[in-house]
């Protein structure tokens, strides 16, 4: 009984956090806007294990998991923002800050263990819940993991909530996803996303 209550409480928190409200952008428009931005490649995420190596200074090198606040702790520098940065950008940030302590530091950053892609799928789906998906999965894979849509689902009201600043609601349709219409099927899910079917 206690386990059910905890699980129900968690589901309620997820549902509140993923509650669909406010304006939205169509997937085609969102993808078109993202493509205009400079390509950043792989970005470090919360929960990933990363290695920061300072050449010739083992005492300054660490292997750490990125904390929930998006930071890691480094000798001398203390807390450093890591989540949302490319490994190369984090290495450059650490190198710049170490220049006050080390002569011409050489810093490399590698991701040693990626965070699994865990996506809540809520609303009018057969089995609402959280699902672990392959990296690079799209909305259709998330819906399939949740058993597909219910008979009450609005097939033109499928949303991805993306926790950027500010929160972005990306709207698509089931037919667009399943039949490859438009560019919605090219939308790849990211850590922190939530899929909702109204």
Helices and strands as residue ranges (DSSP letters): H 2-17, E 25-26, H 27-36, E 49-54, G 58-60, E 62-65, E 71-74, E 78-81, H 87-98, E 107-113, E 117-123, E 129-133, H 139-145, E 158-162, E 168-172, H 174-178, G 184-186, E 194-197
